[in-house]
Amino acid sequence: MSNITRRRFIEESLFASFAASAAAAIASGGLTSSVLAQQPKVDKNSELGIALISAGGRAGDNIAGLTKDNRVKFRFICDPDIKRAEARAANFETKYGYQPTPISDFRKALEDKTVDVVCGSPCNHWHALAAIWALQAGKHVYMEKPLTHNIHEGKAIVAAQKKYGKVVQTGTQCRSAKNVIDLAQFVLDGGIGEVKFARGLCYKRRKSIGPKGEYPIPEGVDYDLWSGPAPIAPITRKQFGYDWHWQRLYGNGDLGNQGPHQTDIARWLLGIDRFPKSVIAYGGRLGYDVEMNDPAFVDAGDTPNTIISIYDYGDKTLVFETLGLETPNLNIPVGENIGTQVGVIAYGSKGYAIQGGVRGQSYSASFAYDLEGNEIKAFTGGDNHYVNFIDAVHANDPSKVTADARTGALSAAVSHLGNISYYLGENNKVSVDDLRKTVAGIKSQDDNSATLER
């Protein structure tokens, strides 16, 4: 496991302090932007101009979701890798008959008054700053999860949304999924009795991202712009794109990548809308030296591929399990093949609720079971997350979105707290026996020892 250097600690502390100060300044009206534009309210019959930030993998879903709505038109596709922006724009023209303008610097799109909406899926370290700049420029914002790269940024985005009054939707699509909405209402109405414990799962096999080294900047990439608010550091991963997820300067590991979906739903099913009282996390970046058959192998990632986070809310407990090696489904205690690998299980006094790929079903289905494992009720229906966002923009009403800035910031913060707990203790390596003793002493609604043994 990697160490947090003194320089790294100072950099992150300064950035965190700046973000907190920015939040206070925005709230008091003291922070302005050179591109701040007084945009008129969107006419309900008008065509919304969209600037897409990032031409990577999530951009494809953003485009597919938004182009289904005939009320939008893409104006720009922005990416520090101009070749990627150009390729995405050309592909867009092939599919939809017109080509948005490819640019490397999205700030140019913020200055364009034909742009009403910024839709973003850049690297995590860019999410907050891009969203805040867009709000200052009078644009509505759809930003992928996690909404922030750290906790302080969440405060800043919430303050900016409140100050500028624009719509912010976080890309946690399950908030708009009918099956999850109905499941949550069923649970909150007492459908499985009293619920004091929920478990989020991310059992995703993640192979090594390759050896840590020093790699060249890819041709066509404006690395200064790509780095943005992060320090300009050497590229130490072989694959420049996507694998930044597993380096903490830019990403948040799978706890921050998948976690904001499942911890969001777990909070929802538990009925908790606040920060936990305490957090404990344990794990590591495990198995890759075995995978490479080399005990000296150092993987380029520095986020844990295996981390268990236990969140104590006093009367309730939330556990999130991030397991990056081969792992079978987790079933409910009385169910055989009634479980999930990426989803949520809520444990009630009268039964269980499961969201996420249950019994081979797609994510458009959720289920409730009694204490014997008999199905009580099935919930179906996918999401209309993009439609929900566009409806809110046309209504100029931030309250109409299902995953607003505060919701996105809070659910991202749950993941950040787990990572913070891990990073603070990552130099304190303990034996499995010592860990068993520690975990057994944690008072919570979960059987923490059973979780450890998995």
C-alpha positions as CSV (number, residue, x, y, z in Angstrom):
1,M,0.0,0.0,0.0
2,S,1.3,3.5,-0.8
3,N,2.1,6.2,1.7
4,I,0.7,9.7,1.8
5,T,3.7,12.0,1.4
6,R,4.1,15.2,3.2
7,R,3.9,17.2,0.0
8,R,0.8,15.3,-1.0
9,F,-0.8,16.0,2.4
10,I,0.0,19.7,2.1
11,E,-1.4,19.9,-1.4
12,E,-4.6,18.2,-0.5
13,S,-5.0,20.2,2.7
14,L,-4.5,23.5,0.8
15,F,-7.0,22.4,-1.8
16,A,-9.5,21.3,0.8
17,S,-9.1,24.7,2.6
18,F,-9.6,26.5,-0.6
19,A,-12.8,24.5,-1.4
20,A,-14.2,25.3,2.1
21,S,-13.3,29.0,1.7
22,A,-14.9,29.0,-1.7
23,A,-18.1,27.5,-0.3
24,A,-18.3,30.3,2.3
25,A,-17.5,33.0,-0.3
26,I,-20.2,31.7,-2.7
27,A,-22.7,31.5,0.1
28,S,-22.0,35.1,1.1
29,G,-22.0,36.4,-2.5
30,G,-18.3,37.2,-2.5
31,L,-17.2,34.9,-5.3
32,T,-17.7,35.8,-8.9
33,S,-16.6,34.5,-12.3
34,S,-15.2,36.3,-15.3
35,V,-17.6,34.3,-17.5
36,L,-20.6,34.9,-15.3
37,A,-23.5,35.6,-17.7
38,Q,-27.1,36.5,-16.9
39,Q,-28.9,33.9,-18.9
40,P,-32.6,34.3,-19.6
41,K,-35.0,31.6,-18.3
42,V,-35.4,28.8,-20.7
43,D,-38.6,28.9,-22.7
44,K,-40.5,25.6,-22.3
45,N,-40.7,25.3,-26.1
46,S,-37.1,26.2,-26.8
47,E,-34.2,23.9,-27.8
48,L,-31.6,23.5,-25.1
49,G,-28.0,23.8,-26.2
50,I,-25.7,21.3,-24.5
51,A,-22.0,21.3,-24.0
52,L,-20.6,17.9,-23.2
53,I,-17.5,17.8,-21.0
54,S,-15.4,14.7,-21.7
55,A,-15.6,12.4,-24.6
56,G,-14.8,9.2,-22.7
57,G,-16.9,6.2,-21.9
58,R,-19.7,7.8,-19.9
59,A,-20.1,10.4,-22.6
60,G,-21.6,7.7,-24.8
61,D,-24.4,7.2,-22.2
62,N,-24.8,10.9,-21.7
63,I,-25.3,11.4,-25.5
64,A,-27.6,8.4,-25.9
65,G,-29.8,9.5,-23.0
66,L,-30.1,13.1,-23.9
67,T,-30.5,12.7,-27.6
68,K,-33.7,10.7,-27.0
69,D,-35.2,14.1,-26.0
70,N,-36.0,16.2,-29.0
71,R,-35.8,19.4,-26.8
72,V,-32.0,19.3,-26.9
73,K,-29.1,20.0,-29.3
74,F,-25.5,19.4,-28.6
75,R,-23.3,22.4,-29.4
76,F,-19.9,21.3,-28.1
77,I,-17.9,18.2,-27.2
78,C,-15.0,19.2,-25.0
79,D,-12.0,17.1,-23.9
80,P,-8.4,17.9,-23.1
81,D,-7.6,15.1,-25.5
82,I,-8.7,16.9,-28.7
83,K,-8.4,13.7,-30.8
84,R,-10.9,12.0,-28.6
85,A,-13.2,15.0,-28.8
86,E,-13.0,15.0,-32.6
87,A,-13.6,11.3,-32.8
88,R,-16.7,11.6,-30.6
89,A,-18.0,14.5,-32.6
90,A,-17.5,12.6,-35.9
91,N,-19.3,9.6,-34.5
92,F,-22.1,11.9,-33.3
93,E,-22.6,13.2,-36.8
94,T,-22.8,9.7,-38.2
95,K,-25.5,8.8,-35.8
96,Y,-27.5,12.0,-35.5
97,G,-26.8,13.9,-38.7
98,Y,-25.0,17.0,-37.3
99,Q,-21.7,17.6,-35.6
100,P,-21.1,19.5,-32.4
101,T,-18.0,21.5,-32.3
102,P,-15.0,19.6,-30.8
103,I,-12.9,21.8,-28.5
104,S,-10.2,21.0,-25.8
105,D,-11.0,23.8,-23.3
106,F,-14.6,23.6,-22.0
107,R,-14.4,27.2,-20.7
108,K,-14.9,28.4,-24.3
109,A,-18.3,26.6,-24.2
110,L,-19.2,28.4,-21.0
111,E,-18.8,31.7,-22.8
112,D,-21.3,30.7,-25.5
113,K,-24.8,32.0,-24.9
114,T,-26.3,29.2,-27.0
115,V,-25.2,26.8,-24.3
116,D,-27.9,26.3,-21.7
117,V,-26.7,23.0,-20.1
118,V,-23.3,21.5,-19.2
119,C,-23.3,17.8,-19.1
120,G,-20.1,16.5,-17.5
121,S,-18.3,13.1,-17.1
122,P,-14.7,14.2,-16.7
123,C,-12.2,12.7,-14.3
124,N,-13.4,13.0,-10.7
125,H,-11.0,15.7,-9.7
126,W,-12.6,18.0,-12.3
127,H,-16.3,17.4,-11.3
128,A,-16.7,20.1,-8.7
129,L,-14.8,22.9,-10.4
130,A,-16.4,22.3,-13.7
131,A,-19.9,22.3,-12.1
132,I,-19.2,25.5,-10.2
133,W,-17.8,27.3,-13.2
134,A,-20.8,26.2,-15.2
135,L,-23.2,27.5,-12.5
136,Q,-21.4,30.8,-12.4
137,A,-21.7,31.1,-16.1
138,G,-25.5,30.7,-15.8
139,K,-25.7,27.1,-17.1
140,H,-27.7,24.2,-15.7
141,V,-25.6,21.2,-14.8
142,Y,-25.8,17.4,-15.2
143,M,-22.7,16.0,-13.5
144,E,-21.8,12.3,-13.3
145,K,-21.1,10.6,-10.0
146,P,-19.3,11.0,-7.7
147,L,-20.4,14.6,-7.7
148,T,-17.2,15.5,-5.9
149,H,-13.6,14.3,-5.4
150,N,-13.7,15.2,-1.7
151,I,-16.1,16.3,1.0
152,H,-15.3,20.0,1.0
153,E,-16.2,20.3,-2.7
154,G,-19.7,19.1,-1.9
155,K,-20.2,22.1,0.3
156,A,-19.0,24.4,-2.5
157,I,-21.4,22.9,-5.1
158,V,-24.4,23.1,-2.8
159,A,-23.6,26.7,-2.0
160,A,-23.1,27.5,-5.7
161,Q,-26.4,25.9,-6.7
162,K,-28.2,27.9,-4.1
163,K,-26.6,31.1,-5.1
164,Y,-27.1,30.9,-8.8
165,G,-30.4,29.0,-8.7
166,K,-29.7,26.7,-11.6
167,V,-30.7,23.0,-11.9
168,V,-28.1,20.4,-10.8
169,Q,-28.7,16.7,-11.4
170,T,-26.2,14.1,-10.1
171,G,-25.7,11.0,-12.3
172,T,-27.1,8.5,-9.8
173,Q,-29.7,7.1,-12.2
174,C,-31.3,4.9,-9.6
175,R,-32.9,7.9,-8.0
176,S,-35.1,8.1,-11.1
177,A,-35.6,4.4,-11.5
178,K,-39.2,3.3,-10.9
179,N,-38.3,0.0,-9.4
180,V,-36.0,1.6,-6.8
181,I,-38.4,4.5,-6.1
182,D,-41.2,2.0,-5.4
183,L,-38.9,-0.4,-3.4
184,A,-37.8,2.6,-1.2
185,Q,-41.3,3.7,-0.6
186,F,-42.3,0.1,0.3
187,V,-39.5,-0.2,2.8
188,L,-40.0,3.2,4.3
189,D,-43.7,2.4,4.7
190,G,-42.7,-0.7,6.8
191,G,-43.0,-3.3,4.2
192,I,-40.2,-5.4,5.7
193,G,-40.6,-4.1,9.2
194,E,-38.1,-1.9,11.0
195,V,-34.9,-1.5,9.1
196,K,-31.7,-0.6,11.0
197,F,-29.1,-2.1,8.8
198,A,-28.3,-2.0,5.1
199,R,-25.4,-3.4,3.1
200,G,-24.1,-1.9,-0.2
201,L,-22.0,-4.2,-2.4
202,C,-19.5,-3.7,-5.2
203,Y,-18.1,-7.2,-6.0
204,K,-16.4,-6.3,-9.2
205,R,-13.4,-8.2,-10.5
206,R,-10.7,-5.6,-11.3
207,K,-7.5,-6.8,-12.8
208,S,-4.2,-5.0,-12.2
209,I,-3.7,-1.8,-14.2
210,G,-0.1,-2.7,-14.8
211,P,3.3,-1.8,-13.3
212,K,3.9,1.6,-11.7
213,G,6.3,3.6,-13.9
214,E,6.7,6.9,-15.7
215,Y,4.8,7.1,-19.0
216,P,4.7,9.8,-21.7
217,I,1.9,12.2,-22.2
218,P,-0.3,10.8,-25.0
219,E,-0.2,12.8,-28.2
220,G,-3.0,15.3,-28.5
221,V,-3.5,15.6,-24.7
222,D,-3.3,19.1,-23.1
223,Y,-1.9,17.6,-19.8
224,D,-2.0,21.0,-18.0
225,L,-5.7,21.3,-18.7
226,W,-6.3,17.6,-18.0
227,S,-4.7,18.0,-14.6
228,G,-6.7,21.1,-13.8
229,P,-7.1,21.5,-10.0
230,A,-4.8,18.5,-9.3
231,P,-1.0,18.8,-9.1
232,I,0.8,18.3,-12.4
233,A,2.4,15.0,-11.6
234,P,4.2,12.4,-13.7
235,I,2.0,9.8,-15.4
236,T,2.6,6.6,-13.5
237,R,-0.1,4.3,-15.1
238,K,0.2,2.6,-18.5
239,Q,-3.3,3.3,-19.7
240,F,-3.9,7.1,-19.5
241,G,-7.7,6.9,-19.8
242,Y,-10.0,5.3,-17.3
243,D,-7.3,3.9,-15.0
244,W,-7.0,7.3,-13.3
245,H,-10.0,5.9,-11.3
246,W,-7.5,3.9,-9.3
247,Q,-5.1,6.7,-8.5
248,R,-6.3,9.0,-5.6
249,L,-5.0,12.2,-7.1
250,Y,-7.8,11.9,-9.7
251,G,-10.2,9.1,-8.7
252,N,-11.7,7.5,-5.6
253,G,-11.3,3.8,-6.3
254,D,-14.3,1.6,-6.6
255,L,-15.6,2.8,-3.2
256,G,-16.0,6.2,-4.9
257,N,-16.7,4.9,-8.4
258,Q,-19.6,2.5,-7.6
259,G,-20.2,3.5,-4.0
260,P,-22.2,6.7,-4.7
261,H,-24.8,4.5,-6.4
262,Q,-25.2,1.9,-3.7
263,T,-24.6,4.0,-0.6
264,D,-27.1,6.4,-2.0
265,I,-29.8,3.7,-2.2
266,A,-28.8,2.2,1.2
267,R,-29.2,5.6,2.8
268,W,-32.6,5.9,1.1
269,L,-33.8,2.5,2.4
270,L,-32.6,3.4,5.9
271,G,-34.2,6.7,5.8
272,I,-31.1,8.6,6.8
273,D,-30.2,12.0,5.4
274,R,-27.1,12.9,7.5
275,F,-23.5,12.2,8.0
276,P,-22.6,9.2,10.2
277,K,-21.3,9.5,13.7
278,S,-18.2,7.5,13.0
279,V,-16.5,5.4,10.2
280,I,-14.1,2.5,10.3
281,A,-12.6,0.9,7.2
282,Y,-10.1,-1.8,6.5
283,G,-8.7,-3.4,3.4
284,G,-5.8,-3.0,0.9
285,R,-4.7,-3.3,-2.7
286,L,-4.6,-7.1,-2.7
287,G,-3.7,-10.0,-5.0
288,Y,-1.9,-8.3,-7.9
289,D,1.5,-9.6,-6.9
290,V,0.0,-13.1,-7.0
291,E,-1.8,-12.3,-10.3
292,M,1.5,-11.3,-11.8
293,N,3.4,-14.2,-10.1
294,D,5.9,-11.6,-8.8
295,P,6.1,-10.8,-5.1
296,A,7.9,-7.6,-6.0
297,F,5.3,-6.4,-8.4
298,V,3.9,-2.9,-7.7
299,D,0.6,-2.1,-9.3
300,A,0.2,1.5,-10.5
301,G,-3.0,2.0,-8.5
302,D,-2.9,3.5,-5.0
303,T,-6.6,3.1,-4.1
304,P,-7.7,-0.1,-2.3
305,N,-9.3,-2.8,-4.5
306,T,-10.7,-4.4,-1.3
307,I,-12.2,-2.2,1.4
308,I,-14.9,-2.7,3.9
309,S,-16.5,0.5,5.3
310,I,-18.7,0.5,8.4
311,Y,-20.8,3.6,9.0
312,D,-22.2,4.2,12.4
313,Y,-25.4,6.3,12.4
314,G,-26.1,5.6,16.1
315,D,-29.5,3.8,15.7
316,K,-28.6,2.5,12.3
317,T,-25.6,1.0,10.4
318,L,-24.6,1.1,6.8
319,V,-21.8,-1.2,5.5
320,F,-20.3,-0.9,2.1
321,E,-18.2,-3.8,0.7
322,T,-15.8,-3.2,-2.1
323,L,-14.2,-6.4,-3.3
324,G,-12.1,-6.4,-6.4
325,L,-11.1,-10.0,-6.6
326,E,-13.3,-13.0,-7.6
327,T,-16.3,-13.0,-5.2
328,P,-19.6,-14.9,-5.4
329,N,-23.0,-13.3,-4.8
330,L,-23.9,-12.3,-1.3
331,N,-27.3,-14.0,-0.5
332,I,-29.8,-13.1,2.2
333,P,-29.3,-15.5,5.2
334,V,-32.2,-17.7,4.3
335,G,-32.0,-17.5,0.5
336,E,-30.2,-19.6,-2.0
337,N,-29.3,-17.6,-5.1
338,I,-31.3,-14.7,-3.7
339,G,-28.6,-12.0,-3.6
340,T,-26.5,-9.7,-5.6
341,Q,-22.9,-8.7,-6.4
342,V,-23.5,-5.0,-7.2
343,G,-26.4,-3.7,-5.3
344,V,-28.0,-3.2,-1.9
345,I,-29.5,-5.5,0.7
346,A,-31.7,-4.0,3.5
347,Y,-32.3,-6.1,6.5
348,G,-35.7,-5.6,8.2
349,S,-37.4,-7.1,11.2
350,K,-39.9,-8.8,8.9
351,G,-37.9,-9.4,5.8
352,Y,-35.3,-8.3,3.3
353,A,-35.2,-5.9,0.3
354,I,-32.7,-6.3,-2.5
355,Q,-31.8,-4.0,-5.3
356,G,-29.3,-4.9,-8.1
357,G,-29.3,-7.8,-10.5
358,V,-31.2,-10.2,-8.3
359,R,-31.7,-13.7,-9.7
360,G,-30.1,-12.7,-12.9
361,Q,-32.6,-9.9,-13.4
362,S,-31.4,-6.6,-14.9
363,Y,-31.1,-3.5,-12.7
364,S,-34.7,-2.6,-13.7
365,A,-36.0,-5.0,-11.1
366,S,-35.9,-5.1,-7.2
367,F,-37.5,-7.5,-4.8
368,A,-38.7,-7.8,-1.2
369,Y,-38.7,-11.1,0.7
370,D,-40.0,-12.4,4.1
371,L,-37.8,-13.8,6.7
372,E,-38.0,-17.3,5.2
373,G,-36.8,-16.1,1.8
374,N,-40.3,-16.1,0.1
375,E,-40.9,-13.3,-2.4
376,I,-43.3,-10.7,-1.0
377,K,-43.2,-8.3,-3.9
378,A,-41.4,-7.5,-7.1
379,F,-40.7,-3.9,-8.4
380,T,-40.0,-3.2,-12.0
381,G,-39.3,-0.2,-14.2
382,G,-36.1,1.6,-15.3
383,D,-35.0,5.2,-15.0
384,N,-35.8,8.4,-16.9
385,H,-33.0,10.3,-15.3
386,Y,-32.2,12.5,-18.3
387,V,-35.9,13.3,-18.9
388,N,-36.3,14.3,-15.3
389,F,-33.3,16.7,-15.6
390,I,-34.5,18.3,-18.9
391,D,-38.0,18.7,-17.4
392,A,-36.5,20.5,-14.4
393,V,-34.4,22.7,-16.7
394,H,-37.5,23.7,-18.8
395,A,-39.4,24.4,-15.6
396,N,-36.4,26.3,-14.3
397,D,-37.1,24.5,-11.0
398,P,-34.1,22.9,-9.2
399,S,-36.5,21.1,-6.8
400,K,-37.9,18.9,-9.6
401,V,-34.7,16.8,-10.0
402,T,-34.5,13.4,-8.2
403,A,-30.8,13.7,-7.4
404,D,-30.0,17.3,-6.6
405,A,-26.7,18.8,-5.5
406,R,-27.1,18.1,-1.8
407,T,-28.1,14.4,-2.4
408,G,-25.2,13.9,-4.7
409,A,-22.7,15.6,-2.4
410,L,-23.9,13.6,0.6
411,S,-23.8,10.2,-1.1
412,A,-20.4,11.0,-2.5
413,A,-19.2,12.0,1.0
414,V,-20.2,8.6,2.4
415,S,-17.6,7.1,0.0
416,H,-15.1,9.8,0.8
417,L,-15.4,9.1,4.5
418,G,-14.6,5.4,3.9
419,N,-11.5,6.3,1.9
420,I,-10.4,8.8,4.5
421,S,-10.7,6.3,7.2
422,Y,-8.6,3.8,5.2
423,Y,-6.0,6.4,4.2
424,L,-5.5,7.6,7.7
425,G,-4.7,4.0,8.8
426,E,-3.1,2.5,5.8
427,N,0.4,2.5,7.4
428,N,-1.0,0.6,10.4
429,K,-0.8,-2.9,9.0
430,V,-2.3,-5.5,11.3
431,S,-2.6,-9.3,11.2
432,V,-5.8,-11.0,10.3
433,D,-6.1,-12.2,13.9
434,D,-5.7,-8.7,15.3
435,L,-8.2,-7.4,12.7
436,R,-10.7,-10.1,13.8
437,K,-10.4,-8.9,17.4
438,T,-10.9,-5.3,16.4
439,V,-13.9,-6.0,14.2
440,A,-15.5,-8.2,16.8
441,G,-15.4,-5.2,19.1
442,I,-17.3,-2.8,16.8
443,K,-20.8,-2.3,18.0
444,S,-23.2,-2.1,15.1
445,Q,-26.2,-3.7,13.5
446,D,-24.0,-5.8,11.3
447,D,-22.2,-9.1,12.0
448,N,-18.9,-7.5,11.3
449,S,-17.0,-10.7,11.9
450,A,-18.9,-12.5,9.2
451,T,-18.3,-9.7,6.9
452,L,-14.5,-10.0,7.5
453,E,-14.5,-13.7,6.9
454,R,-15.9,-13.3,3.4
